[in-house]
Amino acid sequence: MVLYKRRIYFNQLILLMVDVLLIFGAFRLVRYYQRSDWQFDSEDAMYFAVFALLWWIVAGQFASTAAADRLSTYAEKAWALMRTLVLHSIVLTAGTELLRVRPLPLRYVALLYVVAGVSIIVARLGIAFIRRTFRYRWARPQSQYVVLGAGRSGVDLYRFLEVHDSVGNNCLGFFSDEPVPAEVSHLYLGRLEELKAYCERQQVDEIYCALPLNQGEYMQQLASFADENFIAFRIVPDFEGTLHKHVNIHYHAHGPILTVRRHPLTFRPNQISKRVFDLVFSGLVIVGVFPVIMPILALIIKLDSPGPIFFKQMRPGKRNKLFPCYKLRTMRTDTGGTELQATKGDARITRVGRFLRASSLDELPQFFNVWLGHMSVVGPRPNMVSQLEEYSKQIHAYPQRHAVTPGITGYAQVNGYRGETRASGAMEKRVEYDLEYVENWSLLLDLRIIAKTVKNMVMGEKNAY
């Protein structure tokens, strides 16, 4: 480990020395561009050059451009260097303006950045090319590896090595007892028990173990087998397979912290932006749409069947707190069972009610729920209290959909999971989409869901009854 760190520091020192030579070379070259405009050898200009160089070293460390990472693609290296150049130019220009020091005219500073930037990027990419050519043609032959486990960790590892180091690594295939994703199905070699026989027949240099951590005893056996057969054994922890949930990994100091679920809406700025969006959107609907369309809908509801215009029902909201959910009445009042889910061809639904449900216009009063803070424009649809009690017992992840404010429309609904949930797996898929929304929320996602909702209202949906 000590030798490895020393090698990294030595590589960084070499790259910084190259940068120093290129930057000073750029200064000298720009000096001869039009010498009559300024005196480069002035004291201010020399201070400027030293400050520019020191700040480049700091900016390079900040943007991690000094690390000679062999697993970075040429595009990633170039992009990191361009980010550093932009950061460097902003700070340097701001500093000279604040200090009122102008040793060089701005047009020559711009020329200096072009010359130095192109030189550094070309040099870094050239060094990377030379290192990789030496490594893969003379220093080290191509490594052939297999992956144990075709879960998210194993497939992500394969993608990473294919993109970043396909020349130095050749994936022979996957061993897994679980179904293999279609993306890597052509690389499936067999079950886990077949690994040892395969390694004895083929030349395998590395084994990447991407199995759940609860298979520790099996991993120890594989590690011993790898040692006996001179194969490098590497472990890629499959936290999702261990916990059977999505996992996000963050690093604190030198150790990883696993977050089982990601909740963007637990952060105050996101909560505020979503609430502001809800108020603006619902306010526009209430002011712009309600005065025009609500009198017409109220009239045809009253003419179609006796009873109130609006229907109110208590629904579980955020953290299962009950709130009065408002809708336009779509059912006759002389039938009971308001807690029963509507089915296709339901006799309780009125003629106007079928139209309102098919067009989702029966949800319009819920924009008042949004304005009052009971609901959001977009979020998991609020189910009935009876469904909360039933599905909380059947689906382990069901309560998580109530971690956020329910919505008038949702990610599950626009993906075809709305209405009746009696079919096998229907509620499970709805919960899956709802949790995907909760973990990946953004205002852009809300806008996409709203746009798709409008499209479905116009085109019609088969489950809208």
Secondary structure, DSSP 8 states (H G I E B T S, - for coil): -HHHHHHHHHHHHHHHHHHHHHHHHHHHHHHTT-GGG--TTSHHHHHHHHHHHHHHHHHHHHTT-S---TTS-HHHHHHHHHHHHHHHHHHHHHHHHHHT--SS-HHHHHHHHHHHHHHHHHHHHHHHHHHHHHIIIII---EEEEEE--SHHHHHHHHHHHHH-TTTEEEEEEE-SS---GGGGGGEEE-GGGHHHHHHHS---EEEE---TT-HHHHHHHHHHHHHTT-EEEE---HHHHHTS--EEEEETTEEEEESS--GGGSHHHHHHHHHHHHHHHHHHHHHTHHHHHHHHHHHHHHHSSS-SEEEEEEE-GGG-EEEEEEE--B-TT---TTS---TT-TTB-HHHHHHHHHTGGGTTHHHHHHHTS-EEESS----HHHHHHHHHH-TTGGGGGGS--EEE-HHHHTT--S---STTHHHHHHHHHHHHHHT--HHHHHHHHHHHHHHHHH--TT--
